[in-house]
Amino acid sequence: MNEHLATFVGYLTDKEKSKSTIESYTRYVKKFLKYVDGNEITKELVIQYRELLEREGSAYSTINLILISINCYFLILEFDLKTTD
């Protein structure tokens, strides 16, 4: 697990999220990061990912949870990057 994912898991643990929530959020973020494949993350890229999930037949409730997970990850990542500069 990379440093940022470890920070994310630590944050979720500190917020007393359940084990299943932590596993789900981590799984969704890892899948998104694999999709990104090192490219710059933009709003358009996130929209393309959402559209891919829709085409794959993911339920809208699942897509929303995935997007919440990704958003939470980047909020924590932004905070983590600011504190390590």
Salt bridges, closest charged atoms under 4 A:
GLU54 OE2 - ARG50 NE 3.47
GLU78 OE2 - LYS82 NZ 3.05
ASP80 OD2 - HIS4 ND1 3.30
